[in-house]
Amino acid sequence: MRDGWFDENLETFVKTMRDYKTMSPYCTDAMDISIGVMPNRPHKVLDLGCGAGALSIQAASRLAPIGGSVTSIDSSRRMLELLELERSSMKLENLDTVLMDGEFLQFEHDTFTIVYSAFSLVFFSDREKIVKEMLRVLTPGGKCVITSFPYNNEVFNIFEEAIFRLTKIHPSETIRQVVSLGDGIDIKRMMRDCGFTNATVHTTSHQWLMPIDVFLNFFRFNPIFKTFQSYLPECYQSNFVTMCREIIEEIFPDGTLDLKITCVIGLGEKPKTNGQVALNPHS
């Protein structure tokens, strides 16, 4: 379902993500609380919806010295091609990329010791199905790690303010429900409902510091941005970027965006004795 989303500026998106570290610090935090800074076990990791590899590259680098491996899946060929280039340049032989839809995992039961979904779960229509699939492919005692930006997010606030200024109507709360997995309690509840135990939630924040032009080029073709834009009447949609710029320049007149962005990290374990009915990988 993700294929084609970033075709208009994929290289710009990935370059900005890497140069300005918009995603990688949160992925580092997610790994720190799940496999540790210095893993003592050769984990077998699945990165579901890996994109260009903000988590995959770090995980493979961290696990390589102890024989761990990473399988990175995404439904975008171009994303995987960029990840392959990065993997080759870093000579990470323990990282494999696979073109695959996260809703239909073509893996056997009990395959991985850790499954990550770093900012990807929000883009699937049936989120619980994905989480149940994550449970199925984990080994008993394995960990599921999910990251998301919460409802209360400075970037979302800017986009909603742009909608209000254009339409004089406050946006519906349903927009944030589409682009976010909610606050910690929502992720914890979803994990428990899907069969995970010992569900915990962690929050982490990092600074986004970049020129306003870079930020807008980074986001303007992003599915999150497009989702907010789609809630506008068609006659206003072409003005959305301009209005966002106007708002950001009011906040940051020096031309540099400087926002503290919070991320929610959900962590759950597959029961060591799993009495649930597992999903068929091809159903």
Residue pairs with C-beta under 8 A, 6 or more apart in sequence:
1 75
1 101
1 103
1 123
1 124
1 125
2 49
2 74
2 75
2 76
2 79
2 120
2 123
3 75
3 76
3 77
3 78
4 76
5 76
5 221
5 222
5 223
6 13
6 76
6 78
6 79
6 221
6 222
7 78
8 221
9 217
9 220
9 221
10 78
10 79
10 82
11 82
12 217
12 218
13 218
13 221
13 222
14 52
14 79
14 82
16 22
16 210
16 214
16 217
16 218
17 23
17 24
17 52
17 54
17 218
18 24
18 52
20 208
20 209
20 210
20 214
20 218
21 206
22 208
22 218
23 54
23 118
23 119
24 54
24 55
24 58
25 204
25 206
26 118
26 119
26 147
26 204
26 206
26 263
26 265
27 54
27 55
27 58
27 116
27 118
27 147
28 58
29 202
29 204
29 263
29 265
30 55
30 116
30 118
30 145
30 147
30 265
31 55
31 58
31 59
31 62
33 145
33 202
33 265
33 267
34 114
34 116
34 143
34 145
34 267
35 41
35 43
35 45
35 59
35 62
35 63
35 114
39 62
39 63
39 66
39 68
40 66
41 66
41 68
41 113
42 63
42 66
42 67
42 68
42 69
43 63
43 68
43 69
43 113
43 114
44 68
44 69
44 71
44 111
44 112
44 113
44 114
45 59
45 63
45 68
45 69
45 70
45 71
45 112
45 113
45 114
45 115
45 116
46 70
46 71
46 73
46 107
46 111
46 112
46 114
46 115
46 116
46 134
46 137
47 53
47 55
47 56
47 59
47 70
47 71
47 72
47 73
47 116
47 118
48 73
48 102
48 105
48 115
48 116
48 117
48 120
48 121
48 130
48 134
49 73
49 74
49 102
49 117
49 118
49 119
49 120
49 121
49 123
49 124
50 56
50 72
50 73
50 74
50 79
50 80
50 83
50 97
50 118
50 120
51 74
51 76
51 79
51 83
51 118
51 119
51 120
52 79
52 82
52 83
52 86
53 72
53 82
53 83
53 86
53 87
54 118
55 116
55 118
56 70
56 72
56 83
56 87
56 95
57 83
57 86
57 87
57 90
57 92
57 95
59 68
59 70
59 116
60 68
60 69
60 70
60 87
60 92
60 94
60 95
61 90
61 92
62 68
63 69
63 70
63 94
64 92
64 93
64 94
67 94
68 94
69 94
69 95
69 96
70 94
70 95
70 96
71 95
71 96
71 98
71 112
72 80
72 83
72 95
72 96
72 97
72 98
73 97
73 98
73 99
73 100
73 102
73 105
74 80
74 83
74 97
74 99
74 100
75 99
75 100
75 101
75 102
77 99
80 97
80 98
80 99
83 97
84 97
87 95
87 97
100 106
102 117
102 120
102 124
102 130
102 133
103 124
103 126
103 129
103 130
103 133
104 281
104 282
105 133
105 136
105 137
105 281
106 281
106 282
107 137
107 281
108 137
108 281
109 136
109 137
109 278
109 281
110 137
110 138
110 139
110 140
111 137
111 138
111 139
112 137
112 138
112 139
112 142
113 138
113 139
113 142
113 143
114 138
114 142
114 143
114 144
114 145
115 134
115 137
115 138
115 142
115 143
115 144
115 145
116 145
116 146
116 147
117 130
117 134
117 144
117 145
117 146
117 147
118 145
118 147
119 147
119 148
119 149
121 127
121 130
121 131
121 146
121 148
121 181
122 148
122 178
122 179
122 180
122 181
123 223
124 130
127 181
127 190
128 190
128 193
128 194
129 279
131 144
131 146
131 190
131 191
131 194
131 196
132 194
132 195
132 279
133 279
133 281
134 144
134 194
135 144
135 194
135 195
135 196
135 270
135 276
136 278
136 279
136 281
137 281
138 144
138 270
139 270
140 270
140 271
140 272
140 273
140 274
141 269
141 270
141 271
141 272
142 269
142 270
143 267
143 268
143 269
143 270
144 191
144 196
144 266
144 267
144 268
144 269
144 270
145 265
145 266
145 267
146 181
146 187
146 191
146 265
146 266
147 263
147 264
147 265
147 266
148 180
148 181
148 182
148 187
148 263
148 264
148 266
149 155
149 156
149 179
149 180
149 261
149 262
149 263
149 264
150 180
150 182
150 183
150 184
150 203
150 262
150 263
150 264
151 176
151 177
151 180
151 182
151 183
152 183
152 262
153 176
153 180
153 261
153 262
154 259
154 260
154 261
155 219
155 224
155 259
155 261
156 175
156 176
156 179
156 180
156 228
158 244
158 247
158 248
159 225
159 228
159 244
160 170
160 171
160 175
160 228
161 247
162 228
162 240
162 243
162 244
162 247
163 169
163 171
163 228
163 231
163 232
163 240
164 170
164 171
165 243
165 246
165 247
166 232
166 236
166 239
166 240
166 243
167 232
167 233
167 236
171 228
171 231
172 231
175 227
175 228
175 231
178 227
179 224
179 227
179 228
181 187
181 190
181 264
181 266
183 264
184 201
184 203
184 264
184 266
185 201
187 199
187 201
187 264
187 266
188 199
188 200
188 201
188 266
190 266
191 199
191 266
191 268
192 199
192 268
195 270
195 271
195 274
195 276
196 268
196 269
196 270
196 271
197 268
197 269
197 270
197 271
198 268
198 269
199 266
199 267
199 268
200 266
200 267
200 268
201 264
201 265
201 266
201 267
202 264
202 265
202 267
203 262
203 263
203 264
203 265
204 262
204 263
204 265
205 260
205 261
205 262
205 263
206 260
206 261
206 263
207 258
207 259
207 260
207 261
208 215
208 257
208 258
208 259
208 260
208 261
209 256
209 257
209 258
210 218
210 256
210 257
211 255
211 256
211 257
212 245
212 248
212 249
212 252
212 255
212 256
212 257
215 248
215 257
216 241
216 244
216 245
216 248
219 225
220 241
228 240
229 237
229 240
230 237
232 240
248 257
249 255
252 258
